[in-house]
Amino acid sequence: MFTVGNKPVDAMTRLTMEVPGIYVSPTELTCVTPNFEIHGPKECVIQLQIGAGDLTTTWIPFNYFLNTRALKSLAYGPGLLQEVAMNAPVEFII
């Protein structure tokens, strides 16, 4: 769950968006960030809920930014090198 603000919640609110997560390993989950256009560029928190259980008491901060403009953006990192293996996870920063 992605919730607008900098404090975790106990239940879904109108400022919360829920997305499915994918288990990768005991230390990693992935998800696609929801479209936050209706809230704009804001600070938010991410919490997990496994099945019908309660929300986690731990959370992480996340920030939405205005859309980037390619002309005014900089990307760097090993994921942009030509030698990167295809169909393998890579990382880079915009």
N, CA, C and O atoms as CSV, one atom per row, in Angstrom:
chain,resi,resn,atom,element,x,y,z
A,1,MET,N,N,0.830,-1.177,0.000
A,1,MET,CA,C,0.000,0.000,0.000
A,1,MET,C,C,0.874,1.239,0.000
A,1,MET,O,O,1.832,1.335,0.766
A,2,PHE,N,N,0.540,2.184,-0.860
A,2,PHE,CA,C,1.209,3.473,-0.926
A,2,PHE,C,C,0.241,4.493,-0.329
A,2,PHE,O,O,-0.875,4.638,-0.828
A,3,THR,N,N,0.643,5.201,0.724
A,3,THR,CA,C,-0.228,6.161,1.381
A,3,THR,C,C,0.438,7.526,1.398
A,3,THR,O,O,1.597,7.651,1.793
A,4,VAL,N,N,-0.292,8.548,0.969
A,4,VAL,CA,C,0.217,9.918,0.968
A,4,VAL,C,C,0.557,10.332,2.394
A,4,VAL,O,O,-0.196,10.041,3.323
A,5,GLY,N,N,1.690,11.010,2.570
A,5,GLY,CA,C,2.111,11.513,3.867
A,5,GLY,C,C,3.369,10.814,4.347
A,5,GLY,O,O,4.004,10.065,3.604
A,6,ASN,N,N,3.720,11.070,5.595
A,6,ASN,CA,C,4.942,10.472,6.127
A,6,ASN,C,C,4.689,9.606,7.362
A,6,ASN,O,O,5.601,9.339,8.143
A,7,LYS,N,N,3.433,9.171,7.525
A,7,LYS,CA,C,3.084,8.317,8.659
A,7,LYS,C,C,2.340,7.074,8.150
A,7,LYS,O,O,1.508,7.178,7.248
A,8,PRO,N,N,2.635,5.901,8.724
A,8,PRO,CA,C,1.915,4.686,8.329
A,8,PRO,C,C,0.461,4.744,8.793
A,8,PRO,O,O,0.116,5.525,9.680
A,9,VAL,N,N,-0.380,3.921,8.192
A,9,VAL,CA,C,-1.806,3.885,8.536
A,9,VAL,C,C,-2.175,2.499,9.070
A,9,VAL,O,O,-1.419,1.540,8.918
A,10,ASP,N,N,-3.351,2.413,9.696
A,10,ASP,CA,C,-3.851,1.130,10.200
A,10,ASP,C,C,-4.786,0.440,9.223
A,10,ASP,O,O,-5.014,-0.766,9.319
A,11,ALA,N,N,-5.335,1.214,8.270
A,11,ALA,CA,C,-6.276,0.683,7.282
A,11,ALA,C,C,-6.240,1.584,6.052
A,11,ALA,O,O,-5.708,2.693,6.097
A,12,MET,N,N,-6.813,1.095,4.953
A,12,MET,CA,C,-6.864,1.891,3.725
A,12,MET,C,C,-7.645,3.174,3.962
A,12,MET,O,O,-8.621,3.192,4.712
A,13,THR,N,N,-7.200,4.258,3.307
A,13,THR,CA,C,-7.897,5.541,3.351
A,13,THR,C,C,-8.071,6.030,1.924
A,13,THR,O,O,-7.649,5.364,0.978
A,14,ARG,N,N,-8.685,7.180,1.768
A,14,ARG,CA,C,-8.838,7.737,0.410
A,14,ARG,C,C,-7.491,8.193,-0.153
A,14,ARG,O,O,-7.376,8.452,-1.351
A,15,LEU,N,N,-6.475,8.293,0.703
A,15,LEU,CA,C,-5.132,8.687,0.278
A,15,LEU,C,C,-4.215,7.485,0.075
A,15,LEU,O,O,-2.999,7.638,-0.046
A,16,THR,N,N,-4.803,6.286,0.037
A,16,THR,CA,C,-4.046,5.040,-0.090
A,16,THR,C,C,-4.342,4.372,-1.430
A,16,THR,O,O,-5.483,4.350,-1.892
A,17,MET,N,N,-3.296,3.833,-2.040
A,17,MET,CA,C,-3.454,3.048,-3.259
A,17,MET,C,C,-2.802,1.691,-3.018
A,17,MET,O,O,-1.679,1.606,-2.521
A,18,GLU,N,N,-3.525,0.632,-3.378
A,18,GLU,CA,C,-3.050,-0.726,-3.149
A,18,GLU,C,C,-2.613,-1.336,-4.473
A,18,GLU,O,O,-3.307,-1.211,-5.482
A,19,VAL,N,N,-1.457,-1.996,-4.464
A,19,VAL,CA,C,-0.960,-2.694,-5.652
A,19,VAL,C,C,-0.474,-4.086,-5.242
A,19,VAL,O,O,-0.047,-4.280,-4.104
A,20,PRO,N,N,-0.535,-5.048,-6.153
A,20,PRO,CA,C,-0.038,-6.389,-5.815
A,20,PRO,C,C,1.489,-6.411,-5.796
A,20,PRO,O,O,2.141,-5.718,-6.578
A,21,GLY,N,N,2.043,-7.203,-4.905
A,21,GLY,CA,C,3.490,-7.378,-4.830
A,21,GLY,C,C,3.867,-8.772,-5.302
A,21,GLY,O,O,3.035,-9.679,-5.291
A,22,ILE,N,N,5.097,-8.943,-5.710
A,22,ILE,CA,C,5.592,-10.227,-6.178
A,22,ILE,C,C,6.756,-10.645,-5.281
A,22,ILE,O,O,7.722,-9.898,-5.121
A,23,TYR,N,N,6.661,-11.840,-4.698
A,23,TYR,CA,C,7.721,-12.384,-3.862
A,23,TYR,C,C,8.896,-12.764,-4.744
A,23,TYR,O,O,8.742,-13.536,-5.690
A,24,VAL,N,N,10.080,-12.218,-4.436
A,24,VAL,CA,C,11.289,-12.543,-5.184
A,24,VAL,C,C,12.200,-13.441,-4.354
A,24,VAL,O,O,12.713,-14.448,-4.842
A,25,SER,N,N,12.391,-13.062,-3.093
A,25,SER,CA,C,13.244,-13.832,-2.185
A,25,SER,C,C,12.856,-13.464,-0.757
A,25,SER,O,O,12.015,-12.588,-0.557
A,26,PRO,N,N,13.460,-14.123,0.251
A,26,PRO,CA,C,13.117,-13.778,1.632
A,26,PRO,C,C,13.399,-12.317,1.996
A,26,PRO,O,O,12.864,-11.813,2.983
A,27,THR,N,N,14.229,-11.642,1.210
A,27,THR,CA,C,14.555,-10.247,1.517
A,27,THR,C,C,14.103,-9.261,0.448
A,27,THR,O,O,14.430,-8.077,0.524
A,28,GLU,N,N,13.345,-9.738,-0.557
A,28,GLU,CA,C,12.968,-8.840,-1.654
A,28,GLU,C,C,11.566,-9.117,-2.173
A,28,GLU,O,O,11.197,-10.261,-2.439
A,29,LEU,N,N,10.794,-8.045,-2.311
A,29,LEU,CA,C,9.494,-8.044,-2.985
A,29,LEU,C,C,9.550,-6.979,-4.056
A,29,LEU,O,O,10.283,-6.000,-3.918
A,30,THR,N,N,8.790,-7.152,-5.121
A,30,THR,CA,C,8.719,-6.113,-6.138
A,30,THR,C,C,7.264,-5.758,-6.395
A,30,THR,O,O,6.363,-6.555,-6.135
A,31,CYS,N,N,7.045,-4.555,-6.908
A,31,CYS,CA,C,5.707,-4.123,-7.311
A,31,CYS,C,C,5.859,-2.987,-8.310
A,31,CYS,O,O,6.926,-2.383,-8.422
A,32,VAL,N,N,4.803,-2.707,-9.021
A,32,VAL,CA,C,4.768,-1.566,-9.921
A,32,VAL,C,C,4.140,-0.414,-9.146
A,32,VAL,O,O,3.049,-0.557,-8.594
A,33,THR,N,N,4.819,0.714,-9.102
A,33,THR,CA,C,4.276,1.849,-8.362
A,33,THR,C,C,2.985,2.314,-9.012
A,33,THR,O,O,2.903,2.391,-10.238
A,34,PRO,N,N,1.978,2.625,-8.209
A,34,PRO,CA,C,0.706,3.062,-8.786
A,34,PRO,C,C,0.807,4.476,-9.339
A,34,PRO,O,O,1.689,5.245,-8.958
A,35,ASN,N,N,-0.101,4.804,-10.234
A,35,ASN,CA,C,-0.174,6.144,-10.801
A,35,ASN,C,C,-0.703,7.087,-9.721
A,35,ASN,O,O,-1.847,6.956,-9.286
A,36,PHE,N,N,0.116,8.021,-9.294
A,36,PHE,CA,C,-0.248,8.938,-8.217
A,36,PHE,C,C,-0.671,10.294,-8.768
A,36,PHE,O,O,-0.662,11.288,-8.043
A,37,GLU,N,N,-1.040,10.341,-10.041
A,37,GLU,CA,C,-1.385,11.609,-10.686
A,37,GLU,C,C,-2.445,12.391,-9.919
A,37,GLU,O,O,-2.379,13.619,-9.851
A,38,ILE,N,N,-3.423,11.692,-9.341
A,38,ILE,CA,C,-4.491,12.402,-8.625
A,38,ILE,C,C,-3.972,13.080,-7.360
A,38,ILE,O,O,-4.584,14.036,-6.884
A,39,HIS,N,N,-2.846,12.600,-6.801
A,39,HIS,CA,C,-2.273,13.201,-5.600
A,39,HIS,C,C,-1.145,14.169,-5.922
A,39,HIS,O,O,-0.839,15.051,-5.120
A,40,GLY,N,N,-0.525,14.016,-7.086
A,40,GLY,CA,C,0.597,14.867,-7.468
A,40,GLY,C,C,1.909,14.380,-6.879
A,40,GLY,O,O,1.969,13.314,-6.266
A,41,PRO,N,N,2.975,15.179,-7.071
A,41,PRO,CA,C,4.283,14.787,-6.542
A,41,PRO,C,C,4.287,14.940,-5.029
A,41,PRO,O,O,4.298,16.059,-4.517
A,42,LYS,N,N,4.280,13.843,-4.326
A,42,LYS,CA,C,4.163,13.873,-2.868
A,42,LYS,C,C,5.073,12.846,-2.221
A,42,LYS,O,O,5.584,11.928,-2.863
A,43,GLU,N,N,5.253,13.041,-0.927
A,43,GLU,CA,C,5.914,12.060,-0.081
A,43,GLU,C,C,4.865,11.019,0.299
A,43,GLU,O,O,3.701,11.363,0.508
A,44,CYS,N,N,5.259,9.762,0.389
A,44,CYS,CA,C,4.318,8.740,0.834
A,44,CYS,C,C,5.074,7.641,1.571
A,44,CYS,O,O,6.304,7.628,1.603
A,45,VAL,N,N,4.321,6.730,2.157
A,45,VAL,CA,C,4.919,5.580,2.835
A,45,VAL,C,C,4.396,4.307,2.187
A,45,VAL,O,O,3.280,4.269,1.669
A,46,ILE,N,N,5.222,3.267,2.224
A,46,ILE,CA,C,4.828,1.967,1.686
A,46,ILE,C,C,4.759,0.981,2.848
A,46,ILE,O,O,5.694,0.860,3.638
A,47,GLN,N,N,3.629,0.281,2.932
A,47,GLN,CA,C,3.446,-0.770,3.932
A,47,GLN,C,C,3.020,-2.041,3.220
A,47,GLN,O,O,2.502,-1.996,2.104
A,48,LEU,N,N,3.241,-3.173,3.870
A,48,LEU,CA,C,2.858,-4.461,3.306
A,48,LEU,C,C,1.686,-5.054,4.066
A,48,LEU,O,O,1.507,-4.822,5.262
A,49,GLN,N,N,0.894,-5.826,3.337
A,49,GLN,CA,C,-0.164,-6.622,3.937
A,49,GLN,C,C,-0.118,-7.975,3.238
A,49,GLN,O,O,-0.295,-8.051,2.022
A,50,ILE,N,N,0.115,-9.018,3.979
A,50,ILE,CA,C,0.224,-10.347,3.389
A,50,ILE,C,C,-1.112,-11.052,3.548
A,50,ILE,O,O,-1.572,-11.288,4.665
A,51,GLY,N,N,-1.729,-11.386,2.429
A,51,GLY,CA,C,-3.048,-12.021,2.441
A,51,GLY,C,C,-4.064,-11.112,3.102
A,51,GLY,O,O,-4.093,-9.910,2.837
A,52,ALA,N,N,-4.891,-11.676,3.956
A,52,ALA,CA,C,-5.914,-10.900,4.661
A,52,ALA,C,C,-5.417,-10.428,6.024
A,52,ALA,O,O,-6.203,-9.941,6.836
A,53,GLY,N,N,-4.105,-10.570,6.282
A,53,GLY,CA,C,-3.538,-10.178,7.577
A,53,GLY,C,C,-3.503,-8.672,7.775
A,53,GLY,O,O,-3.942,-7.903,6.920
A,54,ASP,N,N,-2.978,-8.275,8.907
A,54,ASP,CA,C,-2.850,-6.863,9.250
A,54,ASP,C,C,-1.717,-6.226,8.450
A,54,ASP,O,O,-0.849,-6.913,7.912
A,55,LEU,N,N,-1.749,-4.908,8.388
A,55,LEU,CA,C,-0.651,-4.173,7.769
A,55,LEU,C,C,0.588,-4.282,8.645
A,55,LEU,O,O,0.489,-4.408,9.865
A,56,THR,N,N,1.749,-4.235,8.015
A,56,THR,CA,C,2.986,-4.291,8.782
A,56,THR,C,C,3.127,-3.040,9.646
A,56,THR,O,O,2.613,-1.976,9.303
A,57,THR,N,N,3.816,-3.179,10.750
A,57,THR,CA,C,4.080,-2.014,11.600
A,57,THR,C,C,5.334,-1.278,11.140
A,57,THR,O,O,5.590,-0.153,11.569
A,58,THR,N,N,6.106,-1.905,10.280
A,58,THR,CA,C,7.261,-1.244,9.685
A,58,THR,C,C,6.867,-0.715,8.319
A,58,THR,O,O,5.948,-1.241,7.692
A,59,TRP,N,N,7.542,0.308,7.857
A,59,TRP,CA,C,7.214,0.943,6.581
A,59,TRP,C,C,8.461,1.604,6.025
A,59,TRP,O,O,9.452,1.779,6.735
A,60,ILE,N,N,8.408,1.972,4.750
A,60,ILE,CA,C,9.522,2.692,4.140
A,60,ILE,C,C,8.991,3.944,3.464
A,60,ILE,O,O,7.863,3.947,2.971
A,61,PRO,N,N,9.792,5.014,3.435
A,61,PRO,CA,C,9.361,6.235,2.742
A,61,PRO,C,C,9.545,6.086,1.235
A,61,PRO,O,O,10.393,5.321,0.774
A,62,PHE,N,N,8.751,6.818,0.486
A,62,PHE,CA,C,8.830,6.828,-0.974
A,62,PHE,C,C,8.413,8.211,-1.437
A,62,PHE,O,O,7.528,8.819,-0.835
A,63,ASN,N,N,9.028,8.723,-2.491
A,63,ASN,CA,C,8.679,10.045,-3.008
A,63,ASN,C,C,8.273,9.970,-4.467
A,63,ASN,O,O,8.945,9.340,-5.283
A,64,TYR,N,N,7.168,10.618,-4.782
A,64,TYR,CA,C,6.755,10.795,-6.169
A,64,TYR,C,C,7.245,12.163,-6.619
A,64,TYR,O,O,7.155,13.136,-5.871
A,65,PHE,N,N,7.756,12.237,-7.824
A,65,PHE,CA,C,8.254,13.483,-8.370
A,65,PHE,C,C,7.432,13.867,-9.589
A,65,PHE,O,O,6.711,13.038,-10.145
A,66,LEU,N,N,7.541,15.130,-10.006
A,66,LEU,CA,C,6.920,15.546,-11.260
A,66,LEU,C,C,7.513,14.724,-12.388
A,66,LEU,O,O,8.623,14.206,-12.265
A,67,ASN,N,N,6.781,14.601,-13.486
A,67,ASN,CA,C,7.311,13.877,-14.643
A,67,ASN,C,C,8.644,14.470,-15.062
A,67,ASN,O,O,8.812,15.689,-15.082
A,68,THR,N,N,9.582,13.610,-15.395
A,68,THR,CA,C,10.889,14.091,-15.835
A,68,THR,C,C,10.828,14.467,-17.306
A,68,THR,O,O,10.010,13.951,-18.067
A,69,ARG,N,N,11.692,15.357,-17.676
A,69,ARG,CA,C,11.837,15.737,-19.082
A,69,ARG,C,C,13.167,15.169,-19.552
A,69,ARG,O,O,14.215,15.472,-18.982
A,70,ALA,N,N,13.123,14.356,-20.580
A,70,ALA,CA,C,14.335,13.697,-21.069
A,70,ALA,C,C,15.433,14.709,-21.381
A,70,ALA,O,O,16.607,14.460,-21.110
A,71,LEU,N,N,15.055,15.834,-21.942
A,71,LEU,CA,C,16.027,16.857,-22.317
A,71,LEU,C,C,16.773,17.409,-21.102
A,71,LEU,O,O,17.919,17.843,-21.222
A,72,LYS,N,N,16.136,17.394,-19.950
A,72,LYS,CA,C,16.732,17.980,-18.745
A,72,LYS,C,C,17.068,16.925,-17.701
A,72,LYS,O,O,17.239,17.250,-16.526
A,73,SER,N,N,17.166,15.659,-18.119
A,73,SER,CA,C,17.423,14.569,-17.183
A,73,SER,C,C,18.799,13.968,-17.399
A,73,SER,O,O,19.374,14.056,-18.485
A,74,LEU,N,N,19.314,13.357,-16.346
A,74,LEU,CA,C,20.595,12.670,-16.402
A,74,LEU,C,C,20.385,11.255,-15.887
A,74,LEU,O,O,19.790,11.061,-14.827
A,75,ALA,N,N,20.861,10.280,-16.619
A,75,ALA,CA,C,20.780,8.883,-16.187
A,75,ALA,C,C,22.196,8.332,-16.115
A,75,ALA,O,O,23.011,8.577,-17.004
A,76,TYR,N,N,22.487,7.581,-15.043
A,76,TYR,CA,C,23.810,6.981,-14.913
A,76,TYR,C,C,23.716,5.689,-14.108
A,76,TYR,O,O,22.762,5.478,-13.358
A,77,GLY,N,N,24.707,4.839,-14.273
A,77,GLY,CA,C,24.757,3.598,-13.516
A,77,GLY,C,C,25.115,2.421,-14.405
A,77,GLY,O,O,25.096,2.532,-15.631
A,78,PRO,N,N,25.442,1.288,-13.783
A,78,PRO,CA,C,25.896,0.114,-14.538
A,78,PRO,C,C,24.822,-0.453,-15.463
A,78,PRO,O,O,25.157,-1.113,-16.447
A,79,GLY,N,N,23.553,-0.217,-15.177
A,79,GLY,CA,C,22.484,-0.743,-16.017
A,79,GLY,C,C,22.412,-0.117,-17.393
A,79,GLY,O,O,21.682,-0.604,-18.256
A,80,LEU,N,N,23.156,0.953,-17.611
A,80,LEU,CA,C,23.143,1.621,-18.905
A,80,LEU,C,C,24.326,1.248,-19.792
A,80,LEU,O,O,24.418,1.706,-20.931
A,81,LEU,N,N,25.227,0.423,-19.275
A,81,LEU,CA,C,26.390,0.027,-20.060
A,81,LEU,C,C,25.993,-0.947,-21.160
A,81,LEU,O,O,25.085,-1.758,-20.979
A,82,GLN,N,N,26.657,-0.869,-22.276
A,82,GLN,CA,C,26.341,-1.713,-23.425
A,82,GLN,C,C,26.554,-3.192,-23.117
A,82,GLN,O,O,25.894,-4.042,-23.715
A,83,GLU,N,N,27.464,-3.517,-22.195
A,83,GLU,CA,C,27.806,-4.900,-21.894
A,83,GLU,C,C,26.807,-5.589,-20.967
A,83,GLU,O,O,27.032,-6.741,-20.597
A,84,VAL,N,N,25.728,-4.943,-20.582
A,84,VAL,CA,C,24.761,-5.519,-19.634
A,84,VAL,C,C,24.097,-6.748,-20.252
A,84,VAL,O,O,23.772,-6.758,-21.439
A,85,ALA,N,N,23.898,-7.788,-19.431
A,85,ALA,CA,C,23.267,-9.020,-19.904
A,85,ALA,C,C,21.783,-8.796,-20.153
A,85,ALA,O,O,21.109,-8.142,-19.358
A,86,MET,N,N,21.280,-9.330,-21.239
A,86,MET,CA,C,19.857,-9.226,-21.553
A,86,MET,C,C,19.047,-10.090,-20.601
A,86,MET,O,O,19.538,-11.104,-20.105
A,87,ASN,N,N,17.804,-9.690,-20.346
A,87,ASN,CA,C,16.868,-10.430,-19.487
A,87,ASN,C,C,17.394,-10.640,-18.069
A,87,ASN,O,O,17.057,-11.631,-17.421
A,88,ALA,N,N,18.212,-9.718,-17.589
A,88,ALA,CA,C,18.730,-9.772,-16.222
A,88,ALA,C,C,18.419,-8.439,-15.548
A,88,ALA,O,O,18.460,-7.397,-16.203
A,89,PRO,N,N,18.110,-8.453,-14.250
A,89,PRO,CA,C,17.846,-7.189,-13.551
A,89,PRO,C,C,19.070,-6.271,-13.594
A,89,PRO,O,O,20.201,-6.728,-13.425
A,90,VAL,N,N,18.843,-5.000,-13.815
A,90,VAL,CA,C,19.910,-4.010,-13.831
A,90,VAL,C,C,19.470,-2.796,-13.011
A,90,VAL,O,O,18.287,-2.628,-12.717
A,91,GLU,N,N,20.424,-1.968,-12.655
A,91,GLU,CA,C,20.111,-0.760,-11.901
A,91,GLU,C,C,20.732,0.447,-12.566
A,91,GLU,O,O,21.841,0.379,-13.096
A,92,PHE,N,N,20.004,1.561,-12.533
A,92,PHE,CA,C,20.547,2.846,-12.937
A,92,PHE,C,C,19.713,3.924,-12.255
A,92,PHE,O,O,18.622,3.658,-11.752
A,93,ILE,N,N,20.232,5.119,-12.247
A,93,ILE,CA,C,19.585,6.236,-11.555
A,93,ILE,C,C,19.250,7.322,-12.566
A,93,ILE,O,O,20.059,7.648,-13.434
A,94,ILE,N,N,18.053,7.877,-12.445
A,94,ILE,CA,C,17.661,9.028,-13.283
A,94,ILE,C,C,17.628,10.243,-12.388
A,94,ILE,O,O,17.326,11.343,-12.850
